[in-house]
Amino acid sequence: MNSPTQPLTGTLRAVLSPPSSIEQARGEAAAVLTELASVERGLAIEAGRGTPPPEVLAQIARAASIHDAMRASGRTVRFTLAREGGVAVAVHDADGALLRTLCLTEAHGLACAGPVE
């Protein structure tokens, strides 16, 4: 009979075979714990609880001020996926009517300089 199941090897094989002595059992247990610890380290996600870097906070503040200025003037910017691929950028009034579309260069200029007229 031919089975696709592979034979057990390594630490798992050692765990399934009865140890011949207490020392062997301790050594096998230590090997299993070491292997588990290395797997856990590989899967660990390092997450900090700090704040974003100062330059990111400055960019967020700048985006908020542009948003506030545009909203005060009754306009919003919408980013959508374009049918032909890429990103479509449009300026709308407070009622949602399209005022104009922007190319990405204009959208970048908006982000750098402020509201579009």
N, C-alpha and C positions, 0 to 999 in steps of 0.2 A: 504494500500500500504506500502511495506517495502522498505526503501531506505538505501543504504550504506553510505549516507552522515550523518556525525555526527552533533549533535546540536552544535551551537556556545557557547563557554564558555569564561570565563576570560575577558581580556581587550577588545578583539574583540567584544564580546557580548555587553559590555558596550558602545562601540563606535557606534554600530548599533542601540541601543535603544535611543530614544530621551531623552535628559537630562530634569529633572524637574526644574532645576534652573541653574543660571549662575555659582554658586559655584560648583554644581555637574559637569557641563561641564568643568570647569577649572580642577577639580580633575581628571576627566577621561582623559583629554588631558595630564595632568602631568603623569598619569599612563602609557599612550601610549608612551610618550617620554622616560620615564624611561625604559620601556621594550625594546624599540628600541635601546637605548644606551647600554643596557646589551647584546643584540644580536650583535651589532657592535663590542663591546669589545671582544666577543667570536670569531669573525671572523677576527679580526685584525691580520696582519702579522707584526711582529717586525723585521725590517731589519736595520742593522747598515751600516754605510758608512765608516767603518774603514778598516784597512788592516788585512790580516791574522796574526795569532800569529807568533812571531819570529821563533819558531821551525818549523812551516810550511814553512816559507820563506826559512829557511836553507835547508829543505828537497827538495824544488823546485830547489834551486841553485845546490844542489848535483846531482839531477836528470839531470839537464841541463848540468853539467860538464861531466857526464857519457855519455850522448847523444852526446855531442860534440866530446869526445874522440873516441867513437865508429864510429861516422860518418867520422872523420878524417882518421880512419883506414879502411874505406870502408865497414863498417858493420852497420846493424840496428837490432833492436829487435822488433819482432811482437808478440802481444798477440791476440789470437783468441779463440773462443769457441770451445772446443774439441767435436768431434762427440759423444763420450760416456759421455759427461757432463764435467764440470769443465773448466779449462783454459789450452790452449796449448801455449807454449812459444817457439819461434824459432829465430835463428840468421840467417840473410840473408846478402848477399854481396850487393854491390852498384847496381848491375844489377837485384837484386831480387831473385837470386838463393839461395836455402836453403843450408846453411853451416852446421848447426846442430840444433837439438832440445834440449831444456833444461827442466829439471824437475823443479818443483817449488822451490826446495831447491837451485838449481843452479841460478835460476832467482833472488831469494832473496839475494844470495851471490853477484850477479852482482850489485844489488841495494846498497848493503853495502860496497862492496870492489872495484868495478870498472869493466872495460871491461873484457869480457871472451876471452881467446886466442883460 
